[in-house]
C-alpha cells in the first residue's frame, strides 16, 4: 500500500471547491503528530488553516509558487522550534512529506509550498509575513505550507522508466 501511495502521489495545485471533512483533517493532524523526529524531540508545530481569507493572505507569502493556496480549502503550516532540536529543518520536512502521503491516502491532493529561505518582498521574508498573518511566535520557524484539497486535476504517475536510476550506487560511490 505504501509504495502505491508513493507511486501515484503528485503535486496538485488545483482543487475542487469543496471543504475537507473535519474527520479527514483530524486524520491529517494525527499523521503529522506521528511523524518521525530525531531523538523523539518533536520540535514541530502545526497551524491548520481553513479560513478562506487567511488562505488567500497566505497565498501571497512569496511571489512564485504559493498563489494556488487561495483556491485550496486547507493549508497546514509546518513550523518548528530550533531550540528544541538541531535538526528541526529535517524533522519539519519529514512531517511535511508525511502530510503529503496521508493526504494521498485519504483521496486528497496536496502540494508543498517552501517558506524557509524565501522572500515575501525585497524587505521581508515569507516567514515573517506568515508569522504576522497567523500570530506565530518568534521562537518558531516556518518551514512550509502544505496545500490540501480534493483534486481538481488528474496527473498520471511518473513512469518507472523516467526514474533517475543513474543516481543510485551500490556499496561504494560510482558503482
JOJO-V967236 format. One record per backbone hydrogen bond with DSSP energy under -1.0 kcal/mol. NH is the residue of the N-H (numbers start at 1). CO is the residue of the C=O. E is the energy in kcal/mol with one decimal. If there is no record, write none. Layout:
BEGIN
nh=(NH | NH)
co=(CO | CO)
e=(E | E)
END
This chain:
BEGIN
nh=(5 | 6 | 7 | 8 | 9 | 12 | 16 | 18 | 25 | 26 | 27 | 28 | 29 | 30 | 31 | 32 | 33 | 34 | 35 | 40 | 41 | 45 | 47 | 49 | 55 | 56 | 57 | 58 | 59 | 60 | 61 | 69 | 70 | 71 | 72 | 74 | 75 | 76 | 77 | 78 | 79 | 80 | 81 | 84 | 88 | 91 | 92 | 93 | 94 | 95 | 96 | 97 | 98 | 99 | 100 | 101 | 102 | 103 | 104 | 105 | 106 | 107 | 108 | 109 | 111 | 113 | 115 | 116 | 118 | 120 | 121 | 126 | 129 | 130 | 131 | 132 | 133 | 134 | 136 | 140 | 141 | 143 | 144 | 145 | 146 | 147 | 148 | 149 | 152 | 162 | 163 | 165 | 167 | 168 | 172 | 175)
co=(1 | 2 | 3 | 4 | 5 | 110 | 150 | 16 | 21 | 22 | 23 | 24 | 25 | 26 | 27 | 28 | 29 | 30 | 32 | 37 | 38 | 79 | 77 | 75 | 51 | 52 | 53 | 54 | 55 | 57 | 58 | 66 | 67 | 68 | 69 | 148 | 49 | 146 | 47 | 144 | 45 | 141 | 43 | 81 | 85 | 87 | 88 | 89 | 90 | 91 | 92 | 93 | 94 | 95 | 96 | 97 | 98 | 99 | 100 | 101 | 102 | 104 | 103 | 149 | 147 | 145 | 143 | 143 | 115 | 124 | 124 | 118 | 125 | 126 | 127 | 128 | 129 | 130 | 131 | 137 | 80 | 78 | 78 | 113 | 76 | 111 | 74 | 109 | 14 | 159 | 160 | 163 | 164 | 165 | 170 | 172)
e=(-1.7 | -2.2 | -2.5 | -2.2 | -1.9 | -2.6 | -2.8 | -2.2 | -2.1 | -2.6 | -1.7 | -2.3 | -2.6 | -2.3 | -2.3 | -2.5 | -2.5 | -1.0 | -1.5 | -2.3 | -1.9 | -2.1 | -2.0 | -3.1 | -2.6 | -2.3 | -1.9 | -2.9 | -1.7 | -1.5 | -1.9 | -2.1 | -1.5 | -1.5 | -1.5 | -1.2 | -2.2 | -2.1 | -2.8 | -3.0 | -3.0 | -2.1 | -2.0 | -1.6 | -1.1 | -2.3 | -2.7 | -2.3 | -2.6 | -2.1 | -1.9 | -2.2 | -2.3 | -2.0 | -1.8 | -2.5 | -2.6 | -2.6 | -2.3 | -2.2 | -1.1 | -1.6 | -2.9 | -3.8 | -1.7 | -2.3 | -2.2 | -1.7 | -2.0 | -2.3 | -1.9 | -2.5 | -2.0 | -2.7 | -2.7 | -2.1 | -2.4 | -2.6 | -1.6 | -1.7 | -3.3 | -2.6 | -1.4 | -2.0 | -2.5 | -2.6 | -2.9 | -2.0 | -3.2 | -1.9 | -1.4 | -1.7 | -2.0 | -1.8 | -2.5 | -1.6)
END
